[in-house]
Amino acid sequence: MNIILLGYPGSGKGTQAEALSAELGMEHISTGNLFREEIAKGTPLGLRVSEYLSGGKLVDDKTVLEVINSKLEKPEKDEKSEEEKKPSKGFLFDGFPRTVEQAEALDSLLSSKKMELDAVIFLNVDEADVIERMSSRRICPKCSKVYNVISSPPQKENTCDAGCGELLFREDDQPAVIEKRLMVYKDLTEPLISYYHANGVFYEIQARGDAKAITENIISLIKTEIAKN
Ligand code: AMP
């Protein structure tokens, strides 16, 4: 199965994608995490996209598609353990596509690989909630795990539970950048709701409140409705 998680920045896509990929064995592809990793490593790609991320702007479609293409070609990382190298049960896209052009390119890419898009799950939350969530979000720069200092804090203050070290406040989670990201979302990403409605693969989940309960609702949606279609 191949599934897209769609929603406002801060709607919980990353948190839900992590939980779902652990539960269902799907391969989590987060373009945001990929870009942050490249920036941290100081690669040419990282240097190229860094200003887009810090300014809350979208990276150009061509670069995004190159990254996605290479992930679909070579989904497993070499350093993964034998257990993790087992074939993935499909892709779980988080933060991609973000424009109609990216969605169209993904359609062609999947069909060229004889793959299908099974569902787009829209995580529905209020704008006020996402602003609050992003302000209290912290991330691990090494393993990309997402925390929230209010609703899902780490066991030890500001430290990743997986032992990676100190957590970071995302540069683009500052109020002025959040505002820009929400504008970009409304302009360029929200049209994907009608795009996927028209494709007949659109599902919606109320994504307010307890993250674990939301994960259970998504799993139940996948098992009872999406897997049967
Ligand atoms: P995210 O972690 O998904 O919130 O993404 C963080 C930032 O990475 C975004 O604000 C963009 O600058 C960039 N980015 C991530 N995914 C995409 C995408 N599909 N298209 C363009 N830019 C992206």
Residues whose N, C-alpha, C, O or C-beta is under 5 A from the ligand:
A	BS01	AMP	P9 T31 G32 N33 F35 Y52 L53 G56 K57 L58 V59 V64 D94 G95 F96 P97 R98
